Structures are given as C-alpha cells and as structure tokens.
Amino acid sequence: MPGRIPRVTHTAAIVLRYRRLGEADRIITLLTPTRGKIDVIAKGVLRSKSRMGGHLEPLTLVEVVLAHGRTMDVVTQAQTIEAFPDVHANLDRLSAAMYLLELADRITIEHADAEGLHDLLHTALVRLARGDGQQVVQRTFELALLEATGFRPELTTCLRCSEPVAAEEAWWAPVEGGVLCASCARTDGGAQPIDATALRVLRAFQSQPYEDAGRIRLSDELAARMEQAMHALMRAVVERDLKSAQFVSAARRARVAGEGLDEAELAKDDE
C-alpha cells in the first residue's frame, strides 16, 4: 500500500520561471532538492497587497510551504533565502544565470528523479554571484548537468568507431553528442570541425575539478568558440532553441565590442 502524500511540505527551492494563471495567480516552476522540478500554484501573487510575489521571482532561492492539491500543490508561504543581488547588478552575470535556469528547466522532467540538480544549480549561481569567470561557470555547469542527466558528451573518442581522436583532427557532432574522427565525419552532414584549443579546454573542464578548470585562461575569442560548440550541443539535447543562450552570446559580443578588442589582440591571448 503506497504511503500517504503529506498534506503540507516544507522545502527549499530555486525559482526557474512562472506563467500567469487567471487574473491574480501564477504557476511557479521550482527546482527542489528532493522532488525535482515541480509546478505549483501561487494564489493572489499578482495583487498589490500580496506578500509572496517578491519571493517567487526567477533566480531566487526560496523556502516554501506547499499544501497538497488535486493537480498541483499550492504555495501557502514563501520566504527568500538568497536573491543573488550581485548577479542582478551585472548584465553578463544576469544573462549567464538566466541561461543556467533555462537549461535546468528544459533538461529536467517534472517530478522525475533530479537528485543533485538543485545543488548543482545553486552552486553555479553562487559562483556567478562571487565573481567567478562566467565562461568557466557556464561550461562546467553544462557538462555537469549533461553528466547528471545521462547525456555526458564524448570528447575524446569517436562516437562511431570508438577510436581516440586527436584534438587537431576532431569534428563536432552535436546531434550525436560529441566528437567524430575525420573519417567518420564524412558520413555525417551535421558535423563541423571544432577548434583544437576549444576542445582541449572542454576536455579539461570535463575531467578536472572546478578549481583547476578555473585556472585556465580564456581569451574572448576562445570563449566564443567554446560557447558556440556547447550551445549547439545543448540545443540538440533539449531539442529546441534556447532564448537565453542567444542573449548570453549577444551580451558577450557587446562587451567585447565595447572594449575595442580586435581579432589580433584576441588571438594573441590564445598563444
């Protein structure tokens, strides 16, 4: 006989997104430590006198009390634990954080086992807030998220023939989930050559502890090549375009243009 569902649940959660429900309510998507991703109803949060509305914004770590409902639980209390003000204060950090939220939302299934994903996302947001390199935070989060959800990309051996692939000879096949050798890539119309340095760094990010990965120096040009490869992979995994990924790329390009960096300066940092 299955156990009874508790009438009231207390849990920490990260607010991923919301959508309107009627005139005054919202459906809030939460990522929780024990229940994974869930949709809950927040009643009356759009009213001016609501005390919960400000606590249920995306990019907020919150403590909620949920009352069991027929189709969805209802939020009866909400209290902010961390609002990540340092992330909100910086456009690059904010765009990166929204990208992480969208990835966590798109790659997880509601009520499915998501053990560790809440902590994984929370850790990445804390790293952004304290000023860690945004490229390192994003790329290591992508790789860890793919690993945790069973989509670990193959970065060292050919997905077709299982032979080791040198970085200088690798082709990138996002739909297949990693690299192909030059011979096997001839039969894959979607594969493209991948920059050797970008692949080496991705391999390091996948295999090394975060602290070691953070010591790798990334020029803007190298970061852009890695970003392009990983965004293509993430699009293939979630099977849809990621709006926040486009914003992240646009924000990075705007920053580089504002700094007046040219291709020669960027290439010099790669050497």
C-alpha positions in Angstrom: 0.0 0.0 0.0 1.6 3.3 -1.1 2.4 5.8 1.6 0.1 8.8 2.1 1.1 12.1 0.4 1.8 14.6 3.2 -0.8 17.4 3.3 1.9 20.1 3.8 5.5 20.1 2.6 8.4 22.4 3.6 11.2 22.7 1.1 13.9 24.9 -0.3 13.6 25.6 -4.0 15.1 27.6 -6.8 12.5 29.5 -8.8 13.1 28.7 -12.5 10.2 30.6 -14.1 6.5 31.4 -13.8 3.4 31.9 -16.0 0.2 33.7 -15.4 -2.9 31.8 -14.3 -6.1 33.9 -14.4 -6.2 37.4 -13.1 -4.2 37.2 -10.0 -2.5 33.8 -9.8 0.7 32.3 -11.2 2.1 28.8 -11.9 5.6 28.8 -10.5 8.2 26.2 -11.7 10.5 25.2 -8.9 13.6 23.0 -8.7 13.7 21.3 -5.3 16.3 19.1 -3.6 14.1 16.1 -3.1 11.1 16.4 -5.5 13.0 17.6 -8.6 11.2 20.1 -10.8 7.6 20.8 -9.9 4.9 23.3 -10.9 2.9 24.9 -8.0 0.2 27.5 -7.8 0.8 30.8 -6.1 -2.6 32.3 -5.5 -3.1 36.1 -5.5 0.6 36.9 -6.1 -0.4 39.5 -8.8 -2.4 41.5 -6.3 -0.7 44.6 -5.0 -1.1 43.5 -1.4 0.4 40.1 -1.9 3.3 39.2 0.5 4.6 36.3 -1.6 5.0 37.9 -5.0 8.5 39.3 -4.4 9.7 36.0 -3.0 8.7 33.9 -6.1 10.7 35.6 -8.8 13.0 33.6 -11.1 16.6 33.4 -9.9 15.6 33.3 -6.2 16.5 30.6 -3.6 13.4 30.4 -1.5 11.9 28.4 1.4 8.3 27.4 0.6 5.4 25.7 2.3 3.3 23.7 -0.1 -0.2 22.5 0.6 -1.1 19.3 -1.4 -3.7 19.9 -4.1 -5.6 17.7 -6.5 -3.5 18.6 -9.6 -0.8 20.9 -8.3 0.4 21.9 -4.8 -0.4 25.4 -3.6 2.2 27.8 -2.1 0.9 28.9 1.3 4.2 30.6 2.5 7.3 31.8 0.8 10.5 33.3 2.2 13.6 34.4 0.2 16.8 32.7 1.3 19.1 34.2 -1.4 18.1 36.7 -4.1 21.6 36.9 -5.7 21.8 40.7 -5.9 25.4 40.7 -7.2 24.1 38.7 -10.2 21.2 41.1 -10.9 23.6 44.0 -10.7 25.7 42.8 -13.7 24.3 42.2 -17.2 26.7 39.5 -18.1 26.2 37.6 -14.9 22.4 38.0 -15.1 22.3 36.7 -18.7 24.5 33.8 -17.7 22.3 33.0 -14.7 19.1 33.1 -16.8 20.8 30.7 -19.2 21.5 28.2 -16.4 17.9 28.4 -15.2 16.6 27.7 -18.7 18.9 24.8 -19.1 17.9 23.3 -15.8 14.2 23.8 -16.7 14.4 22.4 -20.3 16.6 19.3 -19.5 14.6 18.1 -16.4 11.2 16.4 -16.5 8.6 17.4 -13.9 8.5 15.1 -10.9 11.4 13.0 -12.3 14.3 12.0 -10.1 16.6 15.0 -10.1 18.8 14.2 -7.2 21.7 16.7 -7.0 20.5 19.0 -9.7 19.2 21.6 -7.2 22.6 21.7 -5.5 24.4 21.8 -8.9 22.4 24.8 -10.0 22.7 26.5 -6.6 26.5 26.1 -6.6 26.7 27.6 -10.1 24.7 30.6 -9.1 26.8 31.1 -6.0 29.9 31.0 -8.2 28.4 33.7 -10.5 27.5 35.9 -7.6 31.0 35.8 -6.1 32.5 36.9 -9.5 34.0 33.6 -10.8 34.6 33.6 -14.6 31.3 33.4 -16.3 32.6 31.1 -19.1 34.0 28.7 -16.7 30.8 28.6 -14.6 28.6 28.1 -17.7 30.7 25.5 -19.4 31.3 23.4 -16.2 27.6 23.6 -15.4 26.6 22.4 -18.8 29.0 19.5 -18.7 28.0 18.6 -15.1 24.3 18.9 -16.0 24.7 16.6 -19.0 26.6 14.1 -16.9 23.9 14.1 -14.2 21.0 13.6 -16.6 22.6 10.8 -18.7 23.8 12.9 -21.7 27.5 13.0 -21.0 29.2 14.2 -24.2 32.0 12.1 -25.7 35.0 14.4 -26.1 37.9 12.0 -26.5 36.9 9.1 -28.7 35.0 8.9 -31.9 31.3 8.2 -31.4 31.2 6.0 -34.4 34.4 3.9 -34.5 35.4 4.4 -30.8 39.0 5.3 -31.8 40.8 8.1 -29.9 40.5 11.4 -31.6 43.3 14.0 -31.6 42.0 17.5 -30.9 43.5 18.8 -34.2 41.5 16.2 -36.2 38.2 16.2 -34.3 34.8 17.1 -35.8 31.9 18.3 -33.6 28.6 16.4 -34.0 26.1 18.0 -31.6 23.2 15.7 -32.5 25.3 12.6 -31.9 26.6 14.1 -28.7 30.3 14.7 -29.1 33.3 14.2 -31.4 33.9 12.2 -34.6 37.1 11.4 -36.3 37.7 12.9 -39.7 36.9 9.6 -41.4 33.6 9.0 -39.7 32.6 12.7 -40.1 32.5 12.3 -43.9 29.2 10.4 -43.5 27.7 13.0 -41.1 26.3 16.0 -42.8 25.8 17.8 -39.5 29.4 17.5 -38.2 31.7 20.5 -38.3 35.4 20.9 -37.5 35.9 22.1 -33.9 38.8 24.3 -32.8 41.5 22.2 -31.2 42.2 24.6 -28.3 38.5 24.9 -27.5 38.2 21.1 -27.4 41.2 20.7 -25.2 39.8 23.1 -22.7 36.4 21.4 -22.8 38.1 18.1 -22.1 39.9 19.7 -19.1 36.6 21.1 -17.8 35.0 17.7 -18.1 37.8 15.8 -16.3 39.3 18.3 -13.8 38.0 19.6 -10.5 36.3 23.0 -10.8 39.2 24.8 -9.0 41.7 23.5 -11.6 39.4 24.4 -14.5 39.1 28.0 -13.1 42.8 28.5 -13.5 42.7 28.1 -17.3 43.0 31.4 -19.0 40.3 32.1 -21.7 40.6 34.8 -24.3 37.3 36.2 -25.6 37.9 34.5 -29.0 38.5 31.1 -27.4 35.4 31.6 -25.1 33.3 32.4 -28.1 34.4 29.2 -29.9 33.6 27.1 -26.8 30.3 28.8 -26.3 29.3 28.1 -29.9 30.1 24.4 -29.6 28.3 24.0 -26.3 25.3 26.0 -27.3 24.9 23.7 -30.3 25.2 20.7 -28.1 22.6 21.9 -25.6 20.2 22.8 -28.4 20.5 19.3 -29.7 19.9 17.8 -26.2 16.8 19.8 -25.4 15.6 19.7 -29.0 14.8 23.4 -29.1 16.4 26.8 -29.3 17.4 28.4 -26.0 16.4 32.1 -25.9 18.7 32.9 -23.1 21.7 31.3 -25.0 21.1 33.9 -27.7 21.1 36.7 -25.1 24.3 35.4 -23.5 26.1 35.5 -26.8 24.8 38.9 -27.7 25.8 40.3 -24.2 29.3 38.8 -24.6 29.7 40.3 -28.2 28.5 43.7 -27.0 31.0 43.7 -24.1 33.9 42.7 -26.5 32.9 45.4 -28.9 32.7 47.9 -26.1 36.2 47.1 -25.0 37.5 47.7 -28.5 39.3 44.4 -28.8 40.3 43.3 -32.3 40.9 39.8 -33.7 44.7 40.2 -33.4 44.6 41.0 -29.7 42.2 38.1 -29.0 44.3 35.6 -31.0 47.5 36.8 -29.1 45.8 35.7 -25.8 45.3 32.2 -27.2 49.0 31.6 -27.8 
